[in-house]
Amino acid sequence: MMRSVGTLTRADLAETINRKMGFSRSESLALVEQILAKMCDGLSEGQNVKISGFGSFILRDKRERVGRNPKTGVEVPITPRRVLTFRASQKLKARIAEG
Amino acid sequence: MIRSELLQALAADNSDLRPEEIEQVVSIFFDEIAKRLAEGGRVELRGFGAFSTREREARTGRNPRTGEAVEVPAKRVPYFKPGKEMRERLNTE
């Protein structure tokens, strides 16, 4: 196992922006929220979001299919839905594989 | 939406910032996420989703062109799970 590191959150991202850019903490946090909101807006409008060097957030439309309640075994229809997948760029994959 | 369009959208809402500053902020954002994943950590962005990494065992693969067997070593791969709010938002229109 690799050394365990904690979970990165919005607050951590804002802190790094605050430290590296010299923007206030509140301004830094607002920028983090805006980046997420812009990506969210694009996705909810049906646009894939592609960030070069990082990866692509890709929408997929799933048809209705038959599922099963794993507890009771009863068949239930799974309604058609749009799902979000992430495809990491080669650069990100390489960076993570190397560790 | 591509990276440059994200930068434009941010610029439109932040007329007090120079384009280079917005570019740097977006670079820091994705770079910090990548860095944490490379260190073996997790990234949790409530409402949007969570990034983590998963172990892949070593396997024998094949070169699809030649059919030749190749050993693929064990490695870590990135994984993203969309958040609940995101999943719901994608299905409300």
N, CA and C atoms of all chains as a GROMACS GRO file, in nm:
protein
  576
    1MET      N    1   0.084  -0.121   0.000
    1MET     CA    2   0.000   0.000   0.000
    1MET      C    3   0.087   0.125   0.000
    2MET      N    4   0.035   0.231  -0.060
    2MET     CA    5   0.108   0.357  -0.061
    2MET      C    6   0.082   0.426   0.072
    3ARG      N    7   0.163   0.525   0.104
    3ARG     CA    8   0.138   0.598   0.228
    3ARG      C    9   0.000   0.660   0.220
    4SER      N   10  -0.070   0.658   0.334
    4SER     CA   11  -0.207   0.707   0.328
    4SER      C   12  -0.209   0.859   0.341
    5VAL      N   13  -0.283   0.921   0.253
    5VAL     CA   14  -0.299   1.065   0.258
    5VAL      C   15  -0.448   1.093   0.273
    6GLY      N   16  -0.480   1.208   0.327
    6GLY     CA   17  -0.619   1.241   0.352
    6GLY      C   18  -0.696   1.273   0.225
    7THR      N   19  -0.820   1.313   0.248
    7THR     CA   20  -0.908   1.347   0.137
    7THR      C   21  -0.899   1.495   0.105
    8LEU      N   22  -0.882   1.525  -0.022
    8LEU     CA   23  -0.875   1.664  -0.067
    8LEU      C   24  -1.018   1.716  -0.086
    9THR      N   25  -1.042   1.837  -0.036
    9THR     CA   26  -1.177   1.895  -0.046
    9THR      C   27  -1.171   2.034  -0.110
   10ARG      N   28  -1.289   2.093  -0.127
   10ARG     CA   29  -1.298   2.231  -0.177
   10ARG      C   30  -1.210   2.326  -0.096
   11ALA      N   31  -1.214   2.308   0.037
   11ALA     CA   32  -1.138   2.399   0.125
   11ALA      C   33  -0.988   2.390   0.097
   12ASP      N   34  -0.940   2.267   0.070
   12ASP     CA   35  -0.797   2.250   0.040
   12ASP      C   36  -0.761   2.316  -0.092
   13LEU      N   37  -0.848   2.300  -0.191
   13LEU     CA   38  -0.822   2.362  -0.322
   13LEU      C   39  -0.820   2.514  -0.307
   14ALA      N   40  -0.914   2.567  -0.229
   14ALA     CA   41  -0.920   2.712  -0.207
   14ALA      C   42  -0.794   2.759  -0.136
   15GLU      N   43  -0.747   2.680  -0.041
   15GLU     CA   44  -0.628   2.720   0.034
   15GLU      C   45  -0.506   2.729  -0.057
   16THR      N   46  -0.493   2.634  -0.150
   16THR     CA   47  -0.380   2.637  -0.242
   16THR      C   48  -0.388   2.759  -0.335
   17ILE      N   49  -0.510   2.791  -0.378
   17ILE     CA   50  -0.528   2.910  -0.463
   17ILE      C   51  -0.493   3.036  -0.384
   18ASN      N   52  -0.539   3.040  -0.261
   18ASN     CA   53  -0.509   3.153  -0.172
   18ASN      C   54  -0.358   3.170  -0.156
   19ARG      N   55  -0.288   3.060  -0.134
   19ARG     CA   56  -0.143   3.062  -0.110
   19ARG      C   57  -0.065   3.098  -0.236
   20LYS      N   58  -0.104   3.036  -0.349
   20LYS     CA   59  -0.026   3.057  -0.472
   20LYS      C   60  -0.061   3.185  -0.547
   21MET      N   61  -0.187   3.228  -0.535
   21MET     CA   62  -0.232   3.344  -0.613
   21MET      C   63  -0.242   3.471  -0.529
   22GLY      N   64  -0.250   3.453  -0.398
   22GLY     CA   65  -0.265   3.569  -0.311
   22GLY      C   66  -0.406   3.626  -0.307
   23PHE      N   67  -0.503   3.552  -0.359
   23PHE     CA   68  -0.642   3.596  -0.349
   23PHE      C   69  -0.692   3.565  -0.208
   24SER      N   70  -0.793   3.638  -0.164
   24SER     CA   71  -0.846   3.614  -0.029
   24SER      C   72  -0.904   3.473  -0.021
   25ARG      N   73  -0.923   3.426   0.101
   25ARG     CA   74  -0.980   3.292   0.120
   25ARG      C   75  -1.119   3.281   0.060
   26SER      N   76  -1.199   3.385   0.082
   26SER     CA   77  -1.337   3.378   0.031
   26SER      C   78  -1.340   3.384  -0.121
   27GLU      N   79  -1.251   3.468  -0.177
   27GLU     CA   80  -1.245   3.477  -0.324
   27GLU      C   81  -1.196   3.344  -0.382
   28SER      N   82  -1.099   3.283  -0.317
   28SER     CA   83  -1.044   3.155  -0.363
   28SER      C   84  -1.151   3.046  -0.360
   29LEU      N   85  -1.228   3.045  -0.251
   29LEU     CA   86  -1.332   2.943  -0.240
   29LEU      C   87  -1.442   2.968  -0.345
   30ALA      N   88  -1.472   3.096  -0.370
   30ALA     CA   89  -1.573   3.129  -0.470
   30ALA      C   90  -1.528   3.080  -0.608
   31LEU      N   91  -1.398   3.090  -0.637
   31LEU     CA   92  -1.348   3.044  -0.767
   31LEU      C   93  -1.360   2.892  -0.780
   32VAL      N   94  -1.330   2.821  -0.672
   32VAL     CA   95  -1.345   2.675  -0.673
   32VAL      C   96  -1.491   2.639  -0.702
   33GLU      N   97  -1.582   2.707  -0.633
   33GLU     CA   98  -1.726   2.680  -0.654
   33GLU      C   99  -1.767   2.712  -0.797
   34GLN      N  100  -1.710   2.820  -0.851
   34GLN     CA  101  -1.747   2.859  -0.988
   34GLN      C  102  -1.699   2.757  -1.092
   35ILE      N  103  -1.577   2.704  -1.072
   35ILE     CA  104  -1.526   2.604  -1.166
   35ILE      C  105  -1.621   2.484  -1.168
   36LEU      N  106  -1.658   2.438  -1.047
   36LEU     CA  107  -1.748   2.323  -1.038
   36LEU      C  108  -1.885   2.355  -1.098
   37ALA      N  109  -1.935   2.476  -1.069
   37ALA     CA  110  -2.068   2.515  -1.119
   37ALA      C  111  -2.070   2.523  -1.272
   38LYS      N  112  -1.963   2.577  -1.331
   38LYS     CA  113  -1.958   2.588  -1.478
   38LYS      C  114  -1.957   2.449  -1.542
   39MET      N  115  -1.880   2.358  -1.482
   39MET     CA  116  -1.876   2.222  -1.538
   39MET      C  117  -2.013   2.155  -1.522
   40CYS      N  118  -2.073   2.176  -1.405
   40CYS     CA  119  -2.206   2.122  -1.377
   40CYS      C  120  -2.310   2.175  -1.476
   41ASP      N  121  -2.302   2.306  -1.503
   41ASP     CA  122  -2.396   2.368  -1.599
   41ASP      C  123  -2.383   2.303  -1.736
   42GLY      N  124  -2.259   2.290  -1.783
   42GLY     CA  125  -2.236   2.230  -1.914
   42GLY      C  126  -2.293   2.089  -1.920
   43LEU      N  127  -2.264   2.010  -1.816
   43LEU     CA  128  -2.311   1.872  -1.813
   43LEU      C  129  -2.464   1.864  -1.809
   44SER      N  130  -2.524   1.952  -1.729
   44SER     CA  131  -2.671   1.942  -1.719
   44SER      C  132  -2.738   1.993  -1.846
   45GLU      N  133  -2.664   2.069  -1.928
   45GLU     CA  134  -2.717   2.108  -2.060
   45GLU      C  135  -2.691   2.000  -2.165
   46GLY      N  136  -2.628   1.891  -2.122
   46GLY     CA  137  -2.604   1.781  -2.215
   46GLY      C  138  -2.470   1.787  -2.286
   47GLN      N  139  -2.381   1.877  -2.240
   47GLN     CA  140  -2.249   1.887  -2.303
   47GLN      C  141  -2.148   1.802  -2.228
   48ASN      N  142  -2.063   1.729  -2.300
   48ASN     CA  143  -1.950   1.663  -2.237
   48ASN      C  144  -1.850   1.772  -2.198
   49VAL      N  145  -1.773   1.748  -2.094
   49VAL     CA  146  -1.674   1.847  -2.053
   49VAL      C  147  -1.535   1.785  -2.069
   50LYS      N  148  -1.452   1.848  -2.153
   50LYS     CA  149  -1.318   1.793  -2.180
   50LYS      C  150  -1.211   1.888  -2.130
   51ILE      N  151  -1.132   1.841  -2.036
   51ILE     CA  152  -1.025   1.922  -1.981
   51ILE      C  153  -0.893   1.860  -2.026
   52SER      N  154  -0.826   1.926  -2.120
   52SER     CA  155  -0.703   1.867  -2.175
   52SER      C  156  -0.599   1.849  -2.065
   53GLY      N  157  -0.531   1.738  -2.068
   53GLY     CA  158  -0.430   1.707  -1.968
   53GLY      C  159  -0.486   1.643  -1.842
   54PHE      N  160  -0.620   1.647  -1.828
   54PHE     CA  161  -0.683   1.590  -1.708
   54PHE      C  162  -0.775   1.474  -1.746
   55GLY      N  163  -0.879   1.506  -1.822
   55GLY     CA  164  -0.969   1.399  -1.864
   55GLY      C  165  -1.101   1.454  -1.914
   56SER      N  166  -1.191   1.364  -1.952
   56SER     CA  167  -1.321   1.405  -2.004
   56SER      C  168  -1.434   1.349  -1.919
   57PHE      N  169  -1.533   1.435  -1.895
   57PHE     CA  170  -1.656   1.392  -1.828
   57PHE      C  171  -1.756   1.367  -1.939
   58ILE      N  172  -1.797   1.243  -1.951
   58ILE     CA  173  -1.878   1.202  -2.065
   58ILE      C  174  -2.016   1.154  -2.020
   59LEU      N  175  -2.118   1.208  -2.086
   59LEU     CA  176  -2.257   1.170  -2.055
   59LEU      C  177  -2.296   1.049  -2.139
   60ARG      N  178  -2.368   0.958  -2.078
   60ARG     CA  179  -2.418   0.842  -2.153
   60ARG      C  180  -2.565   0.823  -2.120
   61ASP      N  181  -2.643   0.798  -2.224
   61ASP     CA  182  -2.786   0.775  -2.203
   61ASP      C  183  -2.811   0.625  -2.199
   62LYS      N  184  -2.868   0.582  -2.087
   62LYS     CA  185  -2.897   0.439  -2.067
   62LYS      C  186  -3.044   0.413  -2.096
   63ARG      N  187  -3.069   0.307  -2.170
   63ARG     CA  188  -3.208   0.268  -2.197
   63ARG      C  189  -3.268   0.202  -2.073
   64GLU      N  190  -3.401   0.185  -2.076
   64GLU     CA  191  -3.463   0.110  -1.966
   64GLU      C  192  -3.416  -0.035  -1.971
   65ARG      N  193  -3.391  -0.091  -1.855
   65ARG     CA  194  -3.351  -0.232  -1.851
   65ARG      C  195  -3.410  -0.294  -1.725
   66VAL      N  196  -3.408  -0.427  -1.720
   66VAL     CA  197  -3.465  -0.496  -1.606
   66VAL      C  198  -3.357  -0.518  -1.501
   67GLY      N  199  -3.386  -0.474  -1.381
   67GLY     CA  200  -3.294  -0.496  -1.270
   67GLY      C  201  -3.361  -0.586  -1.169
   68ARG      N  202  -3.291  -0.608  -1.060
   68ARG     CA  203  -3.343  -0.696  -0.958
   68ARG      C  204  -3.310  -0.635  -0.823
   69ASN      N  205  -3.405  -0.638  -0.734
   69ASN     CA  206  -3.376  -0.595  -0.598
   69ASN      C  207  -3.284  -0.701  -0.538
   70PRO      N  208  -3.161  -0.665  -0.504
   70PRO     CA  209  -3.066  -0.768  -0.461
   70PRO      C  210  -3.109  -0.836  -0.331
   71LYS      N  211  -3.191  -0.768  -0.252
   71LYS     CA  212  -3.232  -0.824  -0.124
   71LYS      C  213  -3.346  -0.925  -0.142
   72THR      N  214  -3.446  -0.888  -0.225
   72THR     CA  215  -3.564  -0.972  -0.239
   72THR      C  216  -3.565  -1.055  -0.366
   73GLY      N  217  -3.480  -1.019  -0.463
   73GLY     CA  218  -3.478  -1.094  -0.588
   73GLY      C  219  -3.591  -1.056  -0.682
   74VAL      N  220  -3.673  -0.958  -0.643
   74VAL     CA  221  -3.786  -0.917  -0.726
   74VAL      C  222  -3.737  -0.833  -0.845
   75GLU      N  223  -3.787  -0.866  -0.964
   75GLU     CA  224  -3.749  -0.790  -1.083
   75GLU      C  225  -3.816  -0.654  -1.084
   76VAL      N  226  -3.739  -0.550  -1.110
   76VAL     CA  227  -3.794  -0.415  -1.120
   76VAL      C  228  -3.734  -0.347  -1.242
   77PRO      N  229  -3.815  -0.267  -1.315
   77PRO     CA  230  -3.758  -0.197  -1.428
   77PRO      C  231  -3.668  -0.083  -1.381
   78ILE      N  232  -3.551  -0.069  -1.443
   78ILE     CA  233  -3.463   0.045  -1.414
   78ILE      C  234  -3.495   0.148  -1.522
   79THR      N  235  -3.543   0.263  -1.481
   79THR     CA  236  -3.588   0.365  -1.576
   79THR      C  237  -3.471   0.416  -1.661
   80PRO      N  238  -3.502   0.463  -1.784
   80PRO     CA  239  -3.394   0.519  -1.866
   80PRO      C  240  -3.332   0.638  -1.794
   81ARG      N  241  -3.206   0.654  -1.804
   81ARG     CA  242  -3.141   0.765  -1.734
   81ARG      C  243  -3.012   0.808  -1.802
   82ARG      N  244  -2.970   0.927  -1.766
   82ARG     CA  245  -2.843   0.979  -1.816
   82ARG      C  246  -2.740   0.962  -1.705
   83VAL      N  247  -2.627   0.902  -1.738
   83VAL     CA  248  -2.523   0.884  -1.638
   83VAL      C  249  -2.395   0.956  -1.680
   84LEU      N  250  -2.312   0.985  -1.581
   84LEU     CA  251  -2.187   1.058  -1.605
   84LEU      C  252  -2.069   0.965  -1.582
   85THR      N  253  -1.979   0.959  -1.679
   85THR     CA  254  -1.858   0.880  -1.661
   85THR      C  255  -1.737   0.971  -1.678
   86PHE      N  256  -1.624   0.928  -1.626
   86PHE     CA  257  -1.501   1.006  -1.639
   86PHE      C  258  -1.397   0.921  -1.709
   87ARG      N  259  -1.337   0.977  -1.812
   87ARG     CA  260  -1.225   0.911  -1.881
   87ARG      C  261  -1.102   0.994  -1.856
   88ALA      N  262  -1.009   0.939  -1.781
   88ALA     CA  263  -0.886   1.012  -1.751
   88ALA      C  264  -0.800   1.024  -1.876
   89SER      N  265  -0.728   1.135  -1.889
   89SER     CA  266  -0.636   1.153  -2.002
   89SER      C  267  -0.516   1.060  -1.983
   90GLN      N  268  -0.443   1.035  -2.091
   90GLN     CA  269  -0.323   0.952  -2.082
   90GLN      C  270  -0.225   1.010  -1.980
   91LYS      N  271  -0.219   1.143  -1.977
   91LYS     CA  272  -0.127   1.211  -1.886
   91LYS      C  273  -0.162   1.181  -1.740
   92LEU      N  274  -0.292   1.190  -1.708
   92LEU     CA  275  -0.336   1.163  -1.570
   92LEU      C  276  -0.317   1.015  -1.535
   93LYS      N  277  -0.350   0.927  -1.630
   93LYS     CA  278  -0.331   0.782  -1.608
   93LYS      C  279  -0.185   0.752  -1.578
   94ALA      N  280  -0.095   0.812  -1.658
   94ALA     CA  281   0.048   0.786  -1.641
   94ALA      C  282   0.095   0.837  -1.504
   95ARG      N  283   0.046   0.955  -1.468
   95ARG     CA  284   0.087   1.015  -1.341
   95ARG      C  285   0.045   0.929  -1.222
   96ILE      N  286  -0.074   0.870  -1.232
   96ILE     CA  287  -0.126   0.787  -1.122
   96ILE      C  288  -0.061   0.649  -1.121
   97ALA      N  289  -0.038   0.593  -1.238
   97ALA     CA  290   0.025   0.460  -1.246
   97ALA      C  291   0.166   0.464  -1.187
   98GLU      N  292   0.236   0.576  -1.208
   98GLU     CA  293   0.372   0.589  -1.156
   98GLU      C  294   0.373   0.612  -1.006
   99GLY      N  295   0.269   0.680  -0.956
   99GLY     CA  296   0.255   0.708  -0.813
   99GLY      C  297   0.348   0.815  -0.761
  100MET      N  298  -1.811   2.119  -2.380
  100MET     CA  299  -1.733   2.227  -2.321
  100MET      C  300  -1.588   2.182  -2.310
  101ILE      N  301  -1.498   2.261  -2.362
  101ILE     CA  302  -1.356   2.229  -2.347
  101ILE      C  303  -1.291   2.330  -2.252
  102ARG      N  304  -1.166   2.303  -2.218
  102ARG     CA  305  -1.097   2.384  -2.118
  102ARG      C  306  -1.104   2.533  -2.148
  103SER      N  307  -1.082   2.570  -2.275
  103SER     CA  308  -1.081   2.712  -2.311
  103SER      C  309  -1.220   2.775  -2.292
  104GLU      N  310  -1.325   2.695  -2.312
  104GLU     CA  311  -1.461   2.747  -2.290
  104GLU      C  312  -1.490   2.765  -2.141
  105LEU      N  313  -1.433   2.676  -2.060
  105LEU     CA  314  -1.446   2.691  -1.915
  105LEU      C  315  -1.377   2.821  -1.872
  106LEU      N  316  -1.259   2.848  -1.928
  106LEU     CA  317  -1.186   2.971  -1.895
  106LEU      C  318  -1.267   3.094  -1.934
  107GLN      N  319  -1.328   3.088  -2.053
  107GLN     CA  320  -1.410   3.201  -2.099
  107GLN      C  321  -1.529   3.225  -2.007
  108ALA      N  322  -1.595   3.116  -1.968
  108ALA     CA  323  -1.712   3.129  -1.881
  108ALA      C  324  -1.673   3.190  -1.747
  109LEU      N  325  -1.555   3.151  -1.696
  109LEU     CA  326  -1.508   3.207  -1.569
  109LEU      C  327  -1.470   3.353  -1.585
  110ALA      N  328  -1.409   3.386  -1.699
  110ALA     CA  329  -1.367   3.524  -1.725
  110ALA      C  330  -1.488   3.616  -1.728
  111ALA      N  331  -1.598   3.566  -1.786
  111ALA     CA  332  -1.719   3.648  -1.797
  111ALA      C  333  -1.775   3.687  -1.660
  112ASP      N  334  -1.753   3.600  -1.559
  112ASP     CA  335  -1.804   3.630  -1.425
  112ASP      C  336  -1.701   3.695  -1.334
  113ASN      N  337  -1.578   3.711  -1.384
  113ASN     CA  338  -1.472   3.766  -1.299
  113ASN      C  339  -1.393   3.874  -1.373
  114SER      N  340  -1.461   3.984  -1.404
  114SER     CA  341  -1.396   4.088  -1.484
  114SER      C  342  -1.281   4.155  -1.409
  115ASP      N  343  -1.274   4.132  -1.276
  115ASP     CA  344  -1.164   4.189  -1.198
  115ASP      C  345  -1.035   4.108  -1.214
  116LEU      N  346  -1.044   3.989  -1.273
  116LEU     CA  347  -0.924   3.905  -1.287
  116LEU      C  348  -0.872   3.908  -1.430
  117ARG      N  349  -0.738   3.896  -1.442
  117ARG     CA  350  -0.677   3.889  -1.575
  117ARG      C  351  -0.692   3.746  -1.627
  118PRO      N  352  -0.698   3.730  -1.761
  118PRO     CA  353  -0.711   3.595  -1.818
  118PRO      C  354  -0.602   3.499  -1.768
  119GLU      N  355  -0.479   3.550  -1.752
  119GLU     CA  356  -0.370   3.464  -1.704
  119GLU      C  357  -0.398   3.415  -1.563
  120GLU      N  358  -0.462   3.499  -1.483
  120GLU     CA  359  -0.491   3.459  -1.345
  120GLU      C  360  -0.596   3.348  -1.344
  121ILE      N  361  -0.695   3.360  -1.431
  121ILE     CA  362  -0.799   3.257  -1.439
  121ILE      C  363  -0.737   3.126  -1.488
  122GLU      N  364  -0.650   3.137  -1.585
  122GLU     CA  365  -0.577   3.020  -1.637
  122GLU      C  366  -0.499   2.952  -1.523
  123GLN      N  367  -0.432   3.032  -1.442
  123GLN     CA  368  -0.352   2.976  -1.332
  123GLN      C  369  -0.441   2.908  -1.227
  124VAL      N  370  -0.555   2.970  -1.197
  124VAL     CA  371  -0.648   2.913  -1.098
  124VAL      C  372  -0.699   2.777  -1.146
  125VAL      N  373  -0.736   2.770  -1.275
  125VAL     CA  374  -0.788   2.644  -1.330
  125VAL      C  375  -0.678   2.538  -1.333
  126SER      N  376  -0.555   2.580  -1.364
  126SER     CA  377  -0.442   2.486  -1.361
  126SER      C  378  -0.420   2.431  -1.222
  127ILE      N  379  -0.422   2.520  -1.123
  127ILE     CA  380  -0.403   2.476  -0.984
  127ILE      C  381  -0.513   2.376  -0.947
  128PHE      N  382  -0.636   2.407  -0.981
  128PHE     CA  383  -0.751   2.323  -0.948
  128PHE      C  384  -0.730   2.178  -0.996
  129PHE      N  385  -0.702   2.161  -1.125
  129PHE     CA  386  -0.688   2.025  -1.178
  129PHE      C  387  -0.556   1.960  -1.137
  130ASP      N  388  -0.454   2.043  -1.121
  130ASP     CA  389  -0.324   1.990  -1.082
  130ASP      C  390  -0.324   1.936  -0.939
  131GLU      N  391  -0.393   2.005  -0.850
  131GLU     CA  392  -0.401   1.960  -0.710
  131GLU      C  393  -0.477   1.829  -0.701
  132ILE      N  394  -0.582   1.816  -0.782
  132ILE     CA  395  -0.659   1.691  -0.784
  132ILE      C  396  -0.569   1.577  -0.832
  133ALA      N  397  -0.500   1.600  -0.944
  133ALA     CA  398  -0.411   1.498  -1.001
  133ALA      C  399  -0.301   1.460  -0.901
  134LYS      N  400  -0.247   1.561  -0.835
  134LYS     CA  401  -0.138   1.537  -0.740
  134LYS      C  402  -0.186   1.447  -0.626
  135ARG      N  403  -0.304   1.478  -0.572
  135ARG     CA  404  -0.355   1.398  -0.460
  135ARG      C  405  -0.381   1.253  -0.502
  136LEU      N  406  -0.434   1.236  -0.623
  136LEU     CA  407  -0.459   1.100  -0.672
  136LEU      C  408  -0.328   1.026  -0.693
  137ALA      N  409  -0.226   1.096  -0.744
  137ALA     CA  410  -0.095   1.032  -0.766
  137ALA      C  411  -0.033   0.990  -0.634
  138GLU      N  412  -0.067   1.061  -0.525
  138GLU     CA  413  -0.016   1.026  -0.392
  138GLU      C  414  -0.096   0.912  -0.330
  139GLY      N  415  -0.199   0.866  -0.398
  139GLY     CA  416  -0.280   0.756  -0.346
  139GLY      C  417  -0.400   0.803  -0.265
  140GLY      N  418  -0.425   0.934  -0.266
  140GLY     CA  419  -0.536   0.989  -0.187
  140GLY      C  420  -0.666   0.999  -0.264
  141ARG      N  421  -0.766   1.058  -0.198
  141ARG     CA  422  -0.900   1.075  -0.254
  141ARG      C  423  -0.931   1.223  -0.267
  142VAL      N  424  -1.024   1.256  -0.354
  142VAL     CA  425  -1.069   1.394  -0.369
  142VAL      C  426  -1.221   1.393  -0.362
  143GLU      N  427  -1.277   1.465  -0.266
  143GLU     CA  428  -1.422   1.465  -0.251
  143GLU      C  429  -1.478   1.603  -0.273
  144LEU      N  430  -1.559   1.618  -0.378
  144LEU     CA  431  -1.621   1.746  -0.408
  144LEU      C  432  -1.771   1.726  -0.401
  145ARG      N  433  -1.826   1.747  -0.280
  145ARG     CA  434  -1.968   1.724  -0.254
  145ARG      C  435  -2.057   1.787  -0.360
  146GLY      N  436  -2.153   1.710  -0.404
  146GLY     CA  437  -2.247   1.761  -0.504
  146GLY      C  438  -2.198   1.735  -0.645
  147PHE      N  439  -2.065   1.736  -0.663
  147PHE     CA  440  -2.009   1.711  -0.796
  147PHE      C  441  -1.972   1.564  -0.809
  148GLY      N  442  -1.884   1.519  -0.722
  148GLY     CA  443  -1.844   1.379  -0.726
  148GLY      C  444  -1.714   1.357  -0.651
  149ALA      N  445  -1.666   1.234  -0.653
  149ALA     CA  446  -1.543   1.199  -0.581
  149ALA      C  447  -1.448   1.125  -0.674
  150PHE      N  448  -1.320   1.164  -0.666
  150PHE     CA  449  -1.215   1.096  -0.742
  150PHE      C  450  -1.138   1.007  -0.646
  151SER      N  451  -1.105   0.888  -0.693
  151SER     CA  452  -1.020   0.799  -0.614
  151SER      C  453  -0.939   0.716  -0.712
  152THR      N  454  -0.858   0.626  -0.659
  152THR     CA  455  -0.784   0.537  -0.749
  152THR      C  456  -0.814   0.394  -0.710
  153ARG      N  457  -0.803   0.306  -0.805
  153ARG     CA  458  -0.826   0.164  -0.780
  153ARG      C  459  -0.709   0.082  -0.832
  154GLU      N  460  -0.685  -0.030  -0.763
  154GLU     CA  461  -0.577  -0.119  -0.802
  154GLU      C  462  -0.621  -0.209  -0.916
  155ARG      N  463  -0.537  -0.226  -1.014
  155ARG     CA  464  -0.562  -0.326  -1.118
  155ARG      C  465  -0.452  -0.430  -1.107
  156GLU      N  466  -0.495  -0.556  -1.102
  156GLU     CA  467  -0.396  -0.664  -1.092
  156GLU      C  468  -0.321  -0.682  -1.223
  157ALA      N  469  -0.204  -0.740  -1.214
  157ALA     CA  470  -0.126  -0.771  -1.334
  157ALA      C  471  -0.204  -0.874  -1.416
  158ARG      N  472  -0.196  -0.866  -1.545
  158ARG     CA  473  -0.268  -0.963  -1.630
  158ARG      C  474  -0.189  -0.985  -1.758
  159THR      N  475  -0.228  -1.092  -1.827
  159THR     CA  476  -0.167  -1.116  -1.957
  159THR      C  477  -0.260  -1.060  -2.063
  160GLY      N  478  -0.213  -0.959  -2.132
  160GLY     CA  479  -0.294  -0.899  -2.238
  160GLY      C  480  -0.244  -0.945  -2.373
  161ARG      N  481  -0.308  -0.894  -2.476
  161ARG     CA  482  -0.264  -0.927  -2.611
  161ARG      C  483  -0.250  -0.802  -2.694
  162ASN      N  484  -0.149  -0.797  -2.775
  162ASN     CA  485  -0.136  -0.690  -2.872
  162ASN      C  486  -0.246  -0.716  -2.975
  163PRO      N  487  -0.343  -0.623  -2.985
  163PRO     CA  488  -0.457  -0.650  -3.073
  163PRO      C  489  -0.417  -0.662  -3.221
  164ARG      N  490  -0.304  -0.605  -3.257
  164ARG     CA  491  -0.265  -0.611  -3.398
  164ARG      C  492  -0.196  -0.744  -3.432
  165THR      N  493  -0.108  -0.788  -3.342
  165THR     CA  494  -0.030  -0.908  -3.374
  165THR      C  495  -0.082  -1.032  -3.303
  166GLY      N  496  -0.166  -1.014  -3.198
  166GLY     CA  497  -0.215  -1.130  -3.124
  166GLY      C  498  -0.114  -1.182  -3.024
  167GLU      N  499  -0.002  -1.115  -3.018
  167GLU     CA  500   0.106  -1.156  -2.929
  167GLU      C  501   0.071  -1.131  -2.783
  168ALA      N  502   0.103  -1.226  -2.693
  168ALA     CA  503   0.074  -1.209  -2.551
  168ALA      C  504   0.173  -1.112  -2.489
  169VAL      N  505   0.122  -1.019  -2.409
  169VAL     CA  506   0.211  -0.925  -2.338
  169VAL      C  507   0.171  -0.920  -2.191
  170GLU      N  508   0.270  -0.912  -2.103
  170GLU     CA  509   0.242  -0.902  -1.961
  170GLU      C  510   0.209  -0.756  -1.927
  171VAL      N  511   0.089  -0.736  -1.871
  171VAL     CA  512   0.052  -0.601  -1.827
  171VAL      C  513   0.073  -0.597  -1.676
  172PRO      N  514   0.161  -0.509  -1.628
  172PRO     CA  515   0.189  -0.508  -1.483
  172PRO      C  516   0.073  -0.451  -1.402
  173ALA      N  517   0.072  -0.481  -1.271
  173ALA     CA  518  -0.029  -0.425  -1.180
  173ALA      C  519  -0.014  -0.274  -1.181
  174LYS      N  520  -0.125  -0.202  -1.171
  174LYS     CA  521  -0.115  -0.056  -1.167
  174LYS      C  522  -0.236   0.005  -1.098
  175ARG      N  523  -0.227   0.133  -1.072
  175ARG     CA  524  -0.339   0.208  -1.015
  175ARG      C  525  -0.404   0.287  -1.127
  176VAL      N  526  -0.536   0.292  -1.124
  176VAL     CA  527  -0.609   0.369  -1.225
  176VAL      C  528  -0.704   0.467  -1.156
  177PRO      N  529  -0.726   0.583  -1.220
  177PRO     CA  530  -0.819   0.680  -1.163
  177PRO      C  531  -0.963   0.635  -1.174
  178TYR      N  532  -1.045   0.676  -1.078
  178TYR     CA  533  -1.186   0.642  -1.078
  178TYR      C  534  -1.267   0.763  -1.032
  179PHE      N  535  -1.382   0.786  -1.096
  179PHE     CA  536  -1.468   0.898  -1.057
  179PHE      C  537  -1.609   0.849  -1.031
  180LYS      N  538  -1.665   0.889  -0.919
  180LYS     CA  539  -1.804   0.855  -0.890
  180LYS      C  540  -1.883   0.985  -0.878
  181PRO      N  541  -1.980   1.007  -0.968
  181PRO     CA  542  -2.057   1.130  -0.961
  181PRO      C  543  -2.135   1.139  -0.829
  182GLY      N  544  -2.151   1.260  -0.779
  182GLY     CA  545  -2.225   1.281  -0.655
  182GLY      C  546  -2.375   1.269  -0.677
  183LYS      N  547  -2.446   1.255  -0.565
  183LYS     CA  548  -2.591   1.236  -0.571
  183LYS      C  549  -2.661   1.354  -0.640
  184GLU      N  550  -2.624   1.475  -0.600
  184GLU     CA  551  -2.687   1.594  -0.660
  184GLU      C  552  -2.662   1.601  -0.809
  185MET      N  553  -2.540   1.566  -0.849
  185MET     CA  554  -2.506   1.566  -0.991
  185MET      C  555  -2.592   1.465  -1.066
  186ARG      N  556  -2.603   1.344  -1.011
  186ARG     CA  557  -2.682   1.239  -1.078
  186ARG      C  558  -2.827   1.284  -1.094
  187GLU      N  559  -2.878   1.347  -0.987
  187GLU     CA  560  -3.018   1.392  -0.994
  187GLU      C  561  -3.035   1.505  -1.095
  188ARG      N  562  -2.937   1.596  -1.095
  188ARG     CA  563  -2.947   1.712  -1.185
  188ARG      C  564  -2.944   1.669  -1.332
  189LEU      N  565  -2.869   1.564  -1.363
  189LEU     CA  566  -2.859   1.516  -1.501
  189LEU      C  567  -2.990   1.453  -1.547
  190ASN      N  568  -3.077   1.422  -1.452
  190ASN     CA  569  -3.201   1.353  -1.487
  190ASN      C  570  -3.327   1.432  -1.455
  191THR      N  571  -3.313   1.563  -1.445
  191THR     CA  572  -3.431   1.646  -1.422
  191THR      C  573  -3.446   1.749  -1.532
  192GLU      N  574  -3.497   1.709  -1.645
  192GLU     CA  575  -3.531   1.805  -1.752
  192GLU      C  576  -3.645   1.750  -1.836
   0.00000   0.00000   0.00000
